[in-house]
Amino acid sequence: MAKTDQTTLTAGTELASQLRFAVMRLSRRLRQHAPEDITPSQLSALSVIVRDGPMTLSQLAVAERVQPPTITRIADALQQKGLASRTPSELDRRVAYVEATAAGRALVETIRRRRDAYLAARLRTFSAEERAVLARAASLLERLVEDPQS
């Protein structure tokens, strides 16, 4: 491997590590703005249900990239907390649709507002130029997340 190729590879690995660490720390900070009685997995699933509307447990498992037994436990917990409800399909009684309740939608909205307020306050400490860089970085991070191979 040529020296420039090795340098590029090393720089890419260092950037990957730096991004991973920064995203992990930011995620941890944002999780602090959620109630303690809901797990990150439960909140993630509830957020998907609120965003996408009623869906089958299989669809939710795919969206969350977890196995069906895992999503069943998550949906059970959300239902017990009054944050989601399950309705059997009229066409196939083996299929159930999970839907956010009013309390579930309100919780997701409250957490979103808290997290957005936290980030907005932090962003006010950055210059206009730095915020522009972050705006570009946000769209690039979205591209990273949308990679179909992940």
Secondary structure, 3 states (H helix, E strand, C coil): CCHHHHHHHHHHHHHHHHHHHHHHHHHHHHHCCCCCCCCHHHHHHHHHHHHHCCEEHHHHHHHHCCCHHHHHHHHHHHHHCCCEEEEECCCCCCCEEEEECHHHHHHHHHHHHHHHHHHHHHHCCCCHHHHHHHHHHHHHHHHHHCCCCC
